[in-house]
Amino acid sequence: MRFGLFIPQGWRQDLTGIEARDHWAVMNGLVQHADTGDVWESVWVYDHFHAVPEPNGEATHEAWSLISAFAAVTGRVRLGQMCTCMAYRNPAYLAKVAATADVISGGRVEMGIGAGWYEHEWRAYGYGFPGAGDRIGMLDEGVQIFKQLWTNGVATLDGRHYQVSGAQLAPLPLQVDGPPLWIAGGGERKTLRIAAEHAQYTNFDGAPEGFAHKSQVLREHCAAIGRPFEEITRSANYNVVIGETQADVDDKIAWIEGHYALTVPQKAPGVAEDFRRGPLVGTPEQIVETLRGLEQLGMTYAITYFVDAAYDRSSIELFEQQVVPALR
């Protein structure tokens, strides 16, 4: 099994209490940690502008700026976003941004892309909020523009949502045909069809039942277009709450509730309960057992999030020492 690590960037209240002048040192320290050794194949950030579980003004650093910064200070680990919202940047421009980051990194960028969902930030930033069909249509057309630019260095598309006419990209990304495409989202009629057509990776529901169902839908789309289902690596995102004992796990859940109470007190109990119900919550042995079951379902790439990463690396280190070796 392969593993990725989310780097705290503030979006999930995960830099609360840390001065802005120190944010980069915290993020860079974790990226450097991930770049050392071979535990983590990749590091990830979210593409959002306003915090969750509510837009309360907490720090939220911009994803592609961080990708380029990470590219400049690392030498091994791969660099992804889970996931870039297609409509937040013109796709020809975004293809250029990703190509530049790929060059800076020496060819280590992953391209996570999705249709977007966070209505508050869409409207606040002046993007409106198109219906789901239009957002997915924008995703489809944008991916077509990416592939033209990254393969040929020029793109022309007269689409419903995007029009480009001889857009040029030079230099090309260092990776042949561009960064690998991760199509994120589980929409069964359209998003997973787009994934079947274009993705090297998918990212959808990580709970066993949901993962199995979405995988079957993806398989059916692949069969319909004649693409081998096995060509696509299926991944999922996981909130990890890990402790040597159940008492340690309970203490960490209590810490999560107290931490969120600093900024979103009314929502803190619900957030803590959501963490508690996640698939990767428990002792190392319990988490290994869950991941082995998921691996049997075809989930071979876990992208992990540790809510306390900016404050205490002990959860990450326990996962590295007792979970990852059991699955390698």
VOKOLTI-88588 format. One line per field, with one value per residue: x, y, z of N, C-alpha, C in turn. Coordinates in steps of 0.05 Angstrom, whole numbers, padded with zeros to 5 digits. Each point is the difference from the previous one (the first is absolute). Layout:
! residues N
nc1 = X:...
nc2 = Y:...
nc3 = Z:...
cac1 = X:...
cac2 = Y:...
cac3 = Z:...
cc1 = X:...
cc2 = Y:...
cc3 = Z:...
This chain:
! residues 328
nc1 = 00017:-00009:00016:-00020:00011:-00023:00007:00000:-00021:-00014:-00005:00011:00004:00018:-00002:-00023:00004:00007:00020:-00011:00017:-00013:-00020:00016:00010:-00025:-00010:00020:-00002:-00026:00003:00019:-00017:-00021:00017:00004:00017:-00014:-00008:00004:-00017:-00018:-00001:-00020:-00013:-00018:-00018:00003:-00019:-00022:00003:00003:-00022:00011:-00008:00018:00013:00001:00026:00003:00023:00007:-00014:-00003:-00004:-00015:-00013:00001:-00009:-00018:-00006:00003:-00014:-00010:00008:-00018:-00013:-00023:-00012:-00021:-00024:-00015:-00013:00014:-00013:-00011:-00022:00018:00009:00004:-00011:00001:-00008:-00019:-00004:00002:-00016:-00015:00003:-00003:-00020:-00007:00006:-00012:-00019:00008:-00025:-00009:-00012:-00020:-00018:-00007:-00023:-00017:-00026:00008:-00001:00020:-00027:00005:00022:-00014:-00021:00014:00012:-00026:00000:-00019:-00021:00012:-00020:-00006:-00020:-00003:00001:-00015:-00017:00004:-00005:-00020:-00010:00003:-00008:-00018:-00003:00000:-00014:-00014:-00001:-00004:-00016:-00014:-00004:-00023:-00020:-00020:-00019:-00021:00002:-00018:00020:00018:00013:00017:00017:00013:-00011:00022:00015:00019:00017:00001:-00018:00016:-00022:00005:-00012:00017:-00006:00002:-00023:-00007:-00020:-00006:-00014:-00024:-00006:-00021:-00015:00012:00004:-00012:-00017:00002:-00001:-00020:-00007:00005:-00009:00023:-00013:-00015:-00018:-00011:-00025:00011:-00026:00003:-00024:00005:00024:-00010:-00020:00014:00015:-00022:-00009:00024:00000:-00025:00008:00020:-00017:-00016:00024:00001:00000:00024:-00018:00018:-00004:-00022:00017:-00013:-00004:00006:-00014:00017:-00018:00024:-00012:00025:-00001:00019:-00019:-00022:00012:00022:-00015:-00011:00025:00007:-00021:00006:00025:-00010:-00018:00020:00014:-00020:-00003:00025:-00009:-00011:-00004:-00019:00020:00015:-00022:-00013:00019:00002:-00027:00002:00019:-00015:-00019:00023:00006:00017:-00016:00021:00007:00026:-00004:-00018:00017:00019:-00016:-00008:00025:00005:-00022:00008:00024:-00014:-00011:00026:-00002:00017:-00014:00010:-00016:00018:-00018:00018:-00021:00016:00003:-00013:-00012:-00003:00024:-00007:-00023:00013:00016:-00022:-00013:00021:00000:-00027:-00008:00016:00018:-00023:-00001:00026
nc2 = -00024:00021:00020:00018:00024:00007:00023:00006:00012:-00009:-00012:-00020:00027:-00007:00026:-00005:00025:-00006:00017:00018:00015:-00017:00007:00015:00008:00001:00012:00017:00003:00000:00018:00013:-00003:00007:00020:-00004:-00018:-00023:00010:00025:-00008:00012:00027:00009:00017:00015:00001:00016:00018:-00013:00003:-00024:-00007:00024:00019:-00006:00002:-00026:-00002:00006:-00014:00014:-00019:00013:00021:-00016:-00009:00024:00009:-00020:00006:00025:-00012:-00016:-00026:-00011:00010:-00013:00017:-00001:00004:-00001:00012:00007:00023:-00013:00009:-00006:-00013:00017:-00021:00018:00019:-00017:-00008:00026:00006:-00021:00008:00025:-00008:-00013:00022:00016:-00019:00003:00006:00014:00015:-00002:-00005:00007:-00009:00019:-00004:-00004:00009:00015:00000:00002:-00015:-00017:00005:-00004:-00018:00002:-00026:00012:-00015:-00008:-00011:-00023:-00001:00026:-00003:-00021:00014:00019:-00019:-00010:00024:00006:-00025:00004:00024:-00010:-00021:00018:00017:-00019:-00008:00021:00012:-00009:00017:-00012:00014:-00005:00002:-00013:-00009:-00011:00022:-00016:00017:-00022:-00006:00014:-00021:00015:-00016:-00024:-00012:-00005:-00006:-00022:00017:00010:00015:-00022:-00008:00013:-00015:00021:-00017:-00005:00023:-00016:00020:00021:00006:-00023:00010:00026:-00011:-00015:00023:00014:-00012:00006:00018:-00014:00016:-00020:-00004:00004:00001:-00024:00004:00025:-00007:-00022:00015:00020:-00019:-00012:00024:00006:-00025:00006:00024:-00012:-00018:00021:00010:-00024:00011:-00011:-00011:-00019:00015:00001:00015:-00015:00025:00006:00019:00002:00006:00003:-00016:00001:-00022:-00002:00014:-00012:-00001:-00006:-00018:-00007:00000:-00012:-00015:-00003:-00004:-00016:-00009:-00002:-00011:-00014:-00005:00002:-00011:-00025:00012:00011:-00001:00007:-00004:00012:00018:00001:00000:00018:00012:-00003:00007:00012:-00010:00020:-00010:00001:-00023:-00001:-00019:00016:00020:-00016:-00010:00025:00008:-00023:00005:00025:-00009:-00018:00023:00003:00007:00009:00023:00001:00021:00004:00006:00014:00002:-00015:-00003:00024:-00015:-00024:-00010:-00004:00011:00019:00004:-00002:00015:00015:-00002:00002:00019:00019:-00007:00000:00021:-00001
nc3 = 00000:-00013:00009:00003:00004:00011:-00010:00026:-00011:00021:-00024:00014:00004:-00019:-00001:00011:00007:-00025:00006:-00016:00014:00016:-00016:-00014:00022:00009:-00022:-00002:00027:-00004:-00019:00014:00020:-00016:-00007:00026:-00008:00003:00024:-00005:-00017:00014:-00005:00015:-00015:00013:-00019:00021:00002:00008:00026:00010:00014:00004:-00017:00019:-00023:00007:00005:-00026:-00002:-00021:-00013:-00023:00016:00017:-00021:-00010:00024:00002:-00025:00010:00021:-00019:00002:00016:00021:-00008:-00017:00017:-00012:00022:-00019:-00022:00005:-00020:00011:00019:-00021:-00019:-00013:-00020:00016:00009:-00025:-00004:00020:-00007:-00025:00009:00016:-00021:-00014:00018:00000:-00026:-00004:00021:-00018:00018:-00019:00025:-00010:00005:00003:00026:00026:00009:00000:00026:-00003:-00014:00015:00022:-00016:-00003:00007:00015:-00006:-00023:-00013:00012:-00018:00004:00026:-00004:-00015:00018:00018:-00015:-00006:00025:00006:-00019:00011:00024:-00009:-00013:00020:00018:-00020:-00010:00023:-00009:00004:-00012:00012:-00015:00027:00014:00015:-00016:-00008:-00012:-00010:-00003:00023:00007:00003:00011:00012:-00012:00015:00021:00012:-00013:-00016:00016:00021:00015:-00012:00022:-00008:00015:00014:00010:-00014:00001:-00008:00011:00026:00007:-00017:00009:00024:-00009:-00010:00022:00021:00012:00015:00018:00011:00014:00008:00024:00007:00012:00011:00007:00009:00010:00008:00008:00010:00007:00008:00010:00010:00006:00009:00013:00008:00006:00008:00011:00024:00003:00016:-00004:-00022:00014:00013:00018:00007:00025:00011:00020:00018:00009:00018:00008:00015:00018:00013:00007:00023:-00014:-00014:00022:00010:-00023:00002:00026:-00008:-00019:00018:00018:-00020:-00010:00026:-00007:-00022:00004:00023:-00016:-00017:00021:00015:-00020:-00001:00027:00000:-00019:00014:00021:-00018:-00004:-00024:00000:00019:00016:00009:00000:00017:00012:-00002:00007:00018:00006:00000:00013:00015:00002:00006:00013:00006:00001:00025:-00018:00004:00025:-00003:00018:00019:00012:00014:00015:-00027:00000:00019:-00011:-00005:00025:-00009:-00014:00020:00015:-00017:-00001:00026:00003:-00017:-00009:00018:00014:-00015:00006
cac1 = -00017:00014:-00011:00004:-00003:-00009:00015:-00019:00002:-00019:-00028:-00016:00006:00023:00022:-00011:00017:00028:00002:00003:00028:00011:-00014:00018:00019:-00014:-00006:00025:00011:-00015:00007:00027:-00002:-00011:00019:00021:-00008:-00018:-00026:-00021:00004:-00010:-00012:-00024:-00015:-00027:-00004:-00022:00006:-00013:00003:-00023:-00027:-00014:00019:00003:00023:00025:00019:-00003:00020:-00007:00011:00021:00024:00014:00012:00026:00018:00009:00017:00026:00015:00001:00013:-00009:-00028:-00017:-00014:-00027:-00022:-00024:00009:-00004:-00026:00005:-00011:00013:00021:-00003:00015:00025:00018:00006:00020:00026:00009:00008:00024:00023:00006:00012:00028:00014:00002:00014:-00019:-00012:-00027:-00025:-00021:-00027:-00019:-00028:-00020:-00004:-00025:-00003:-00015:00006:00024:-00006:-00015:00015:00021:-00012:-00002:-00027:00000:-00016:-00011:00019:00005:00019:00026:00013:00007:00025:00022:00005:00013:00026:00019:00008:00019:00025:00013:00011:00023:00022:00011:00007:00009:-00020:-00028:-00023:-00025:-00023:-00019:-00022:00009:00026:00008:00028:00006:00029:00015:00026:00013:00029:00006:-00019:00007:00021:-00013:-00011:-00029:-00008:-00004:-00022:-00026:-00017:-00027:-00011:-00029:-00014:-00024:00000:-00008:00018:00028:00015:00004:00024:00023:00005:00012:00024:00015:00018:-00008:-00025:-00001:-00028:-00008:00020:-00012:00000:-00023:00000:00022:-00007:-00021:00011:00019:-00016:-00010:00023:00005:-00020:00007:00024:-00009:-00016:00017:00022:00025:00005:-00005:00024:00018:-00006:00005:-00021:00010:-00020:00011:-00007:00007:00012:00002:00014:00011:00010:-00022:-00026:00000:00015:-00017:-00021:00013:00004:-00027:-00006:00017:-00011:-00023:00009:00013:-00020:-00015:00014:-00009:-00027:-00009:-00026:00003:00022:-00009:-00006:00025:00013:-00014:00006:00027:-00002:-00013:00016:00011:00027:00001:00005:00027:00014:-00010:-00027:00002:00012:-00021:-00018:00013:00003:-00026:-00004:00018:-00014:-00020:00014:00009:00029:00014:-00014:00009:-00006:-00002:00004:-00010:00019:00027:00015:00006:00011:00004:00000:-00019:00013:00023:-00011:-00010:00024:00015:-00015:-00021:00011:00015:-00017:-00013:00020
cac2 = 00024:00025:00019:00028:00015:00028:00020:00020:00027:00018:-00002:-00016:00010:-00015:00018:00017:00006:00004:00026:-00002:00000:-00027:-00021:-00013:-00017:-00024:-00016:-00009:-00021:-00025:-00009:-00011:-00026:-00019:-00004:-00017:-00028:-00009:-00007:00016:00003:00026:00019:00011:00023:00004:00025:00015:00028:00006:-00022:-00018:-00006:00024:00020:00017:00018:-00013:-00001:-00021:00007:-00007:-00026:-00002:00014:-00019:-00021:00010:00002:-00027:-00010:00012:-00007:-00029:-00013:-00027:-00005:00011:00024:00000:00015:-00017:00001:00026:00005:00008:00026:00022:00011:-00008:-00025:00004:00012:-00020:-00018:00014:00000:-00027:-00006:00014:-00014:-00026:00005:00007:-00024:-00022:-00019:-00014:00010:-00015:00019:-00006:00018:-00007:00019:00020:-00003:00018:00022:00026:00013:00006:00025:00022:00007:00010:-00021:-00011:-00028:-00014:-00025:-00022:-00008:00019:-00003:-00025:00007:00015:-00019:-00016:00016:00009:-00022:-00002:00022:-00009:-00021:00012:00017:-00016:-00019:00012:00028:00019:-00010:00014:-00013:00017:-00015:00014:00015:00012:00003:00008:00000:00001:00005:-00013:-00007:-00008:-00028:-00021:-00013:-00020:-00026:-00004:00004:00017:-00013:-00019:00012:-00011:00010:-00004:00002:-00025:00001:-00026:00002:00017:00002:-00025:-00004:00016:-00014:-00023:00010:00016:00000:-00021:-00005:00011:00005:00001:-00010:-00019:-00020:-00025:-00004:00021:-00004:-00022:00008:00019:-00016:-00014:00019:00006:-00023:00000:00021:-00009:-00021:00012:00014:-00018:00005:-00019:00011:-00002:00022:00023:-00004:00011:00010:00013:00017:-00009:00013:-00021:00005:-00024:00000:-00026:-00013:00014:00025:00020:00009:00017:00026:00016:00010:00023:00022:00011:00016:00025:00017:00013:00018:00026:00016:-00006:-00014:-00014:-00023:-00017:-00027:-00015:-00005:-00021:-00025:-00008:-00013:-00025:-00020:-00005:-00028:-00003:00010:-00023:-00007:-00008:-00026:00004:00015:-00019:-00019:00014:00005:-00025:-00005:00019:-00009:-00022:00012:00015:00027:-00004:00025:00015:00028:00002:00026:00000:00027:00013:-00001:00025:00004:-00024:-00020:-00027:-00017:-00007:-00018:-00025:-00011:-00007:-00022:-00024:-00006:-00002:-00025:-00024:00001:00001
cac3 = 00000:-00002:00019:-00003:00025:-00001:00015:00009:-00013:00013:-00009:00019:00027:00009:00008:00021:00023:-00009:-00013:-00029:-00007:00005:-00015:-00020:00014:00008:-00024:-00011:00017:-00005:-00027:00001:00014:-00019:-00022:00010:00000:-00022:00010:-00013:-00028:-00009:00019:-00012:00012:-00010:-00016:00010:00007:00025:00018:00008:-00009:-00008:-00009:00023:-00001:00007:-00022:-00021:-00020:-00027:-00006:-00020:00011:00017:-00016:-00011:00022:00007:-00022:00002:00024:00002:-00022:-00005:00004:-00021:00010:-00012:00011:00001:-00028:-00012:-00012:-00028:-00007:00015:-00017:-00028:-00003:-00015:00019:00020:-00013:00001:00028:00007:-00015:00013:00025:-00007:-00006:00025:00017:-00013:-00010:00022:00006:-00006:-00006:00010:-00012:00004:-00009:00021:00015:00023:-00011:00012:-00012:-00028:-00003:00012:-00018:-00025:-00021:-00001:00008:-00020:00008:-00001:-00028:-00012:00013:-00010:-00027:00001:00006:-00023:-00021:00010:-00002:-00028:-00005:00013:-00015:-00025:00005:00011:-00020:-00025:00004:-00012:00004:-00012:00007:-00001:00017:00012:00024:-00004:-00027:-00004:-00029:-00004:00025:-00001:00025:-00003:-00007:00009:00025:-00003:-00002:-00027:-00001:00023:00027:00001:00007:00021:-00001:00027:00002:-00004:-00016:-00014:-00028:-00015:00009:-00003:-00028:-00007:00011:-00017:-00025:00001:00025:00009:00028:00010:00029:00008:00026:00010:00017:-00016:-00017:-00020:-00019:-00017:-00018:-00020:-00017:-00019:-00019:-00016:-00017:-00021:-00019:-00016:-00019:-00021:-00019:-00009:00013:00022:00027:00016:-00005:00018:00029:00016:00026:00018:00021:00027:00025:00017:00029:00008:00027:00009:00014:-00004:00017:-00015:-00021:00012:00007:-00024:-00008:00018:-00009:-00024:00008:00013:-00020:-00016:00017:00000:-00023:-00009:00023:-00003:-00018:00009:00007:-00024:-00014:00014:-00005:-00027:00001:00015:-00017:-00025:-00002:00010:00027:00018:00005:-00025:-00009:-00012:-00025:-00019:-00008:-00017:-00026:-00014:-00012:-00022:-00021:-00013:-00018:-00021:00009:00003:00005:00021:00005:00029:00012:00030:00008:00019:-00011:00004:00028:00012:-00021:00011:-00015:-00025:00005:00007:-00025:-00016:00013:00006:-00020:-00027:-00004:-00002:-00026:-00021
cc1 = 00017:-00014:00008:-00007:-00010:00017:-00020:00005:-00021:-00029:-00018:00007:00026:00026:-00009:00020:00029:00001:00006:00029:00013:-00013:00018:00020:-00014:-00005:00026:00013:-00013:00006:00028:00000:-00010:00020:00023:-00009:-00019:-00028:-00022:00007:-00007:-00009:-00022:-00010:-00027:-00001:-00025:00009:-00012:00000:-00025:00005:-00017:00021:00004:00025:00026:00018:-00007:00019:-00006:00016:00024:00025:00016:00013:00027:00021:00011:00019:00029:00017:00001:00013:-00011:-00031:-00016:-00019:-00027:-00019:-00024:-00024:-00004:-00028:00004:-00008:00014:00022:-00007:00017:00026:00021:00009:00020:00027:00012:00011:00026:00024:00007:00013:00030:00016:00006:00017:-00019:-00015:-00029:-00021:-00022:-00027:-00019:-00029:-00018:-00006:-00028:-00005:-00013:00007:00024:-00004:-00013:00017:00022:-00010:-00002:-00029:00000:-00017:-00011:00021:00007:00020:00028:00015:00007:00026:00024:00008:00016:00028:00021:00008:00021:00027:00015:00011:00025:00024:00012:00011:00012:-00018:-00027:-00020:-00025:-00022:-00022:-00023:00009:00026:00006:00029:00007:00030:00016:00026:00011:00028:00014:-00023:00008:00023:-00012:-00013:-00030:-00011:-00003:-00023:-00025:-00014:-00027:-00014:-00030:-00013:-00025:-00001:-00006:00020:00029:00015:00002:00024:00025:00007:00014:00028:00019:00021:-00006:-00028:00003:-00029:-00004:00019:-00011:-00004:-00024:-00002:00021:-00006:-00021:00011:00019:-00016:-00011:00022:00006:-00020:00005:00024:-00008:-00015:00017:00024:00027:00004:-00003:00025:00020:-00002:00006:-00022:00010:-00024:00014:-00010:00010:00011:00001:00011:00012:00009:-00022:-00026:-00002:00015:-00017:-00022:00011:00003:-00026:-00008:00017:-00012:-00024:00009:00014:-00020:-00017:00013:-00011:-00028:-00014:-00026:00003:00020:-00009:-00006:00025:00014:-00013:00004:00028:-00002:-00011:00016:00011:00027:00003:00004:00029:00014:-00011:-00027:00002:00013:-00022:-00019:00012:00004:-00027:-00005:00018:-00012:-00021:00012:00009:00030:00016:-00016:00012:-00009:00002:00002:-00007:00020:00028:00017:00010:00016:00003:-00003:-00020:00012:00021:-00010:-00010:00024:00013:-00015:-00021:00013:00017:-00017:-00014:00019:00010
cc2 = 00025:00020:00029:00014:00028:00018:00021:00027:00019:-00006:-00014:00008:-00013:00016:00020:00004:00004:00026:-00004:-00001:-00027:-00022:-00015:-00019:-00026:-00018:-00011:-00023:-00027:-00011:-00012:-00028:-00021:-00007:-00018:-00029:-00007:-00007:00014:00003:00029:00017:00015:00025:00001:00026:00014:00028:00007:-00025:-00016:-00007:00024:00021:00022:00018:-00012:-00002:-00023:00007:-00012:-00024:00001:00016:-00019:-00022:00009:00004:-00027:-00011:00010:-00010:-00030:-00012:-00027:-00002:00014:00020:00002:00018:-00017:00017:00028:00002:00012:00029:00023:00013:-00008:-00024:00002:00012:-00020:-00020:00012:00000:-00028:-00007:00013:-00013:-00027:00004:00007:-00025:-00021:-00022:-00016:00009:-00021:00020:-00010:00021:-00009:00023:00022:-00002:00022:00026:00027:00013:00005:00027:00023:00009:00008:-00020:-00008:-00028:-00016:-00026:-00023:-00008:00019:-00003:-00025:00004:00016:-00018:-00016:00017:00009:-00022:-00004:00021:-00008:-00019:00010:00016:-00016:-00019:00014:00028:00021:-00012:00018:-00016:00021:-00014:00017:00019:00014:00001:00009:-00004:00002:00007:-00016:-00005:-00009:00011:-00018:-00009:-00020:-00028:-00002:00000:00014:-00015:-00020:00013:-00017:00013:-00006:00004:-00026:00001:-00022:00002:00015:00000:-00026:-00007:00015:-00014:-00024:00008:00011:-00006:-00022:-00009:00010:00004:00004:-00013:-00022:-00020:-00025:-00003:00020:-00004:-00023:00008:00019:-00014:-00015:00018:00008:-00022:-00001:00021:-00008:-00021:00013:00014:-00017:00005:-00020:00013:00001:00022:00023:-00009:00014:00008:00010:00017:-00010:00019:-00022:00011:-00026:00003:-00028:-00017:00014:00025:00022:00011:00019:00027:00017:00010:00024:00024:00014:00017:00026:00019:00015:00019:00028:00019:-00004:-00015:-00015:-00025:-00020:-00028:-00017:-00007:-00024:-00027:-00010:-00014:-00027:-00022:-00008:-00028:-00004:00013:-00025:-00004:-00008:-00027:00002:00013:-00018:-00019:00013:00005:-00025:-00007:00018:-00008:-00023:00011:00016:00028:-00003:00025:00016:00027:00007:00029:-00004:00028:00014:00003:00025:00003:-00023:-00021:-00028:-00019:-00009:-00021:-00028:-00015:-00010:-00026:-00026:-00007:-00005:-00026:-00025:-00002:00002:-00028
cc3 = 00000:00018:-00007:00026:-00006:00018:00010:-00012:00012:-00006:00020:00029:00011:00002:00022:00023:-00008:-00015:-00030:-00008:00003:-00017:-00019:00014:00008:-00024:-00012:00016:-00005:-00028:00000:00014:-00020:-00022:00008:00001:-00022:00010:-00017:-00030:-00009:00024:-00015:00015:-00013:-00016:00009:00010:00027:00018:00003:00030:-00005:-00008:00021:00000:00008:-00025:-00019:-00022:-00027:-00010:-00019:00008:00017:-00017:-00012:00022:00009:-00021:00003:00023:00005:-00024:-00008:-00001:-00022:00012:-00012:00015:-00001:00008:-00010:-00011:-00028:-00004:00014:-00017:-00029:-00005:-00016:00019:00021:-00011:00000:00028:00007:-00015:00012:00026:-00006:-00007:00025:00016:-00012:-00009:00022:00007:-00008:-00004:00010:-00010:00005:-00007:00020:00012:00020:-00008:00012:-00013:-00030:-00002:00011:-00019:-00028:-00022:-00005:00012:-00020:00011:-00003:-00028:-00013:00012:-00010:-00030:-00002:00006:-00025:-00021:00010:-00002:-00029:-00008:00013:-00019:-00026:00006:00009:-00020:-00024:00004:-00012:00004:-00013:00008:00000:00015:00009:00022:-00005:-00030:00000:-00030:-00003:00025:00000:00028:-00006:00025:00008:00028:-00005:-00002:-00028:00001:00025:00026:-00001:00009:00021:-00003:00026:00000:-00008:-00015:-00020:-00030:-00016:00010:-00004:-00030:-00010:00010:-00017:-00026:00003:00024:00001:00028:00004:00030:00008:00027:00010:00020:-00016:-00019:-00023:-00021:-00019:-00021:-00022:-00019:-00021:-00022:-00019:-00020:-00024:-00021:-00017:-00021:-00024:-00021:-00009:00013:00022:00027:00017:-00005:00020:00029:00016:00028:00016:00021:00027:00022:00018:00029:00012:00028:00007:00013:-00007:00017:-00014:-00022:00011:00008:-00024:-00011:00018:-00007:-00025:00007:00013:-00019:-00017:00016:00002:-00021:-00009:00023:-00003:-00017:00010:00007:-00025:-00016:00013:-00005:-00029:-00002:00013:-00018:-00024:-00001:00013:00028:00018:00006:-00026:-00011:-00013:-00027:-00022:-00010:-00020:-00028:-00016:-00014:-00024:-00024:-00016:-00019:-00023:00007:00006:00005:00020:00004:00028:00010:00031:00010:00018:-00011:00005:00028:00013:-00021:00010:-00014:-00027:00005:00008:-00025:-00017:00011:00001:-00021:-00027:-00004:-00004:-00027:-00023:-00005
